Amino acid sequence: MISNAATYIGSYGIKPSPQRVVIMQYLMEHCSHPSADEIYNSLVAIYPTLSRTTVYNTLWLFAESGAIDVLTIDRSTARFDYSERPHGHFFCTRCGKIIDVFLPQMPEFPGPDHEIARIDVSAVQFKGICRDCETK
């Protein structure tokens, strides 16, 4: 695992500014699929000069470079995910929790199609009720 956030974002060609490093470190330490607002609200108390705009722009820079994934599992908010292992996601339609799903083998595209030149993003998503909500 790459534990150094600066090294990790640098490996994607991103200059590791202090703000970018702090945001990446947060993602590496919090596997809760946070929204940009959650990240901002958590970090601004520690880094009062950090702006909401910086958080948003940094997250989208990370996503566009491939350093993190953007989850649009629910319609209301983009969520951000860092993981070194390919995985899918389960979205609880009752409480909104997002859970990582590690499959024995991630599905592959079934084969070449003459109308598809390249696939840039693939996602495995499940929706339903989580165990916590089911037992309530």
Residue pairs with C-beta under 8 A, 6 or more apart in sequence:
1 84
2 8
2 11
2 84
3 28
5 16
5 21
5 22
5 24
5 25
5 28
6 16
6 21
6 24
7 16
8 24
8 28
8 67
9 16
9 20
9 21
9 24
9 62
9 67
10 16
12 62
12 65
12 66
12 67
13 65
14 20
14 61
14 62
14 65
14 67
19 47
19 50
19 54
19 58
20 58
20 61
20 62
22 43
22 47
22 50
23 39
23 43
23 55
23 58
23 59
23 62
24 62
24 67
24 82
26 34
26 39
26 42
26 43
27 34
27 39
27 62
27 68
27 80
27 81
27 82
28 82
30 42
31 81
31 82
31 83
31 100
32 38
32 98
33 71
33 79
33 80
33 81
33 89
33 98
34 42
34 79
34 80
35 77
35 78
35 79
35 80
36 52
36 55
36 56
36 59
36 78
36 80
37 52
37 77
39 55
39 59
39 80
40 50
40 52
40 55
43 50
43 55
44 50
59 68
59 70
59 80
62 68
62 80
63 69
63 70
63 80
67 82
68 80
68 81
68 82
69 80
69 81
69 82
69 83
70 78
70 79
70 80
70 81
71 78
71 79
71 80
71 81
71 89
71 98
71 123
72 78
72 79
73 79
73 89
73 91
73 98
73 125
73 127
74 91
74 96
79 98
81 89
81 100
83 100
85 102
86 106
87 100
87 101
87 102
87 103
87 106
87 124
88 100
88 101
88 102
88 103
88 106
88 123
88 124
88 125
88 126
89 98
89 99
89 100
89 101
89 123
89 124
89 125
89 126
90 98
90 99
90 101
90 125
90 126
90 127
90 128
90 130
91 97
91 98
91 125
91 126
91 127
91 128
92 98
92 99
92 128
92 129
92 130
92 132
92 133
93 127
93 128
93 129
94 129
94 130
94 133
95 130
95 132
95 133
97 130
97 132
99 130
101 124
101 126
103 124
106 124
107 122
107 124
109 119
109 122
